[in-house]
Amino acid sequence: MKLKLNDVYKFYYNEVWSKKIFEPYWCFDGQLIVKERNEQLYLEDTYWNSGDNKTFTLEEALEKGTLTFVCNLDEVEEIGKYDTQYYDDKDIFNLSYQHCCYIKFCIKEGAKRSASKMKAVLNEKIAESKRQIKWETVEIKMNEEKLQELEKGNIDIYL
């Protein structure tokens, strides 16, 4: 495995290291970005973006856990979360950090809108609207029945 500046990796501690560290994922995203310091490449967790307590050499990362390549920041374009509905899932990268307190989505550079993804999103929106209509219809009927009970003098109903 060879690191490249701005590569992004998902990192998971192995079982041995997970047991050695109290709360291994506390203030730790497990999303590592390759950075350079003193002409040396290293991996830095995105949670704080500073401090040596969440940085690894490649050797340390491989000893302590597993790395899975995600993307390279030089080969993606940032988009808003709302725009993810236009692109195929294979072209989208969720690079959110601080356990998703800060949302960041990117797509492969030059990715085009996906008609199939947009169709799936529209079908889900239609299905959700139909569920809402069905629920609202049921709720109207229940409230009309409660109103009839109230008009008959029954005040022991739940609003």
Secondary structure, 3 states (H helix, E strand, C coil): CCCCCCEEEEEEECHHHHHHCCCCCCCCCCEEEEEEECCEEEEEECCCCCCHHHEECHHHHHHHEEEEEEEEHHHEEEECHHHHHHCCHHHEEECCECCCCECCEEEECCCCCCHHHHHHHHHHHHHHHHHHHHHHHHHHHHHHHHHHHHHCCCCCCCC
